[in-house]
């Protein structure tokens, strides 16, 4: 999920306008209201879904095979996954029959609504180098060596100064006789969790550096640089997404993903621009923000520093697969979605019926629930992964459509069952 795209997917539109982050949620009671499917609801064959026969269902097969890398160990999915693996890649009719014969479709609802918000996210593609130069002066930092983390339960946040001790590289634990002082009031409030990130000043733990401080060079020498890139704005959006690719001087690609974060909650620069009257809410897309920055280059540092959160990266193996989603498998451009796993089990196929960004042209396809995000809440909320690069970013940055969702489960499996 981003905050890997994997441990966090960072949905683009809501990452710009709201708080973004990963979430893990428990399974729900079969047939209960939390499934998004009313108790006693009728099921249907996938063949009965709207525009089913017009879809290139075979294009979705690879996404299911990725899900099966995790699902195949589960009894409800083992037979389905074996059959999916045996299908010929170019036999579209066989793929269609497979989904019709092996799955049941369930219409997702949220109270009286049967459609909800569909947004998009993507992997940025940046130009860069392994060496600093006049062309590539902006560092992509790995996790700093001087950053420490400590878990402070909410129940202890208002108890004044606490004490901690070193428990391992980069990690502290609370201990009554510890030699490190922590005052939770010094740290930014973050409703997402209990972990504080800081740095030592003598015997006291202080909040770690903000984005503005890091951009001014505060961690030079204390954090590894895994690459250098051309554009600080593109680097910012790489951090929003949580993973991406950097094309190096020799034409090869460096795939990078989330390694750590500086402990500050995400602040939306799009919302800040709207609140300041610099643009309307409808203009606050990724492209709208980039256009504003192109017209106001002298205010770039001011704007980016609004979001004090800073993401540190690590190299990922290979350069051809997609980022790793919350399911633990690579995402497939155009065929993976981030969902709320309280309603849609990770790995399940989902039939999506929406429209292309800024268009009334139908976008209908069989996708796969392989990621999560803290902005993705409810049974009728999905974030479509568009892939990587400029075109993917264009679609993702503009996508804010209404859509309907059908959950596909192996025949005999009830919605909400523990899979």
Buried (B, 14 or more C-beta within 10 A) or exposed (E): BBBBBBBBBBBBBBBBBBBBBBBEEEBBEBBEBBBBBBEEBEBEBBEEBEEBEEBEBBBBBBBBBBBBBBBBEBEBBBEBBEBBEEBEEEEBEBBBBBBBEBBBBBBBBBEEEEBBBBBBBBBBBBBBBBEEEEEBEBBBBBBBEBBBBBBBEEEBBEEEEBBBBBBEEBEBEBBEEBEBBBEBEBBBEBEBEBEBBBBEEEEBBBBBBBBBBBBEEBBEEEBBBBBBBBBBBBBBBBBBBBBBBBBBEEEEBBBBBBBBBBBBBBBBBBBBBBEEEBBEEEBBBBEBBBEBBEEEEEEBEEBBBBBBBBBBBBBBEEBEBBBBBBBBBBBBBBBBBBBBBBBBBBBBBBBBBBBEBEEEEEBBBBBBBBBBBBBBBBBBBBBBBBBBBEEBBBBBBBBBBEBBBBBBBBEEBEBBBEB
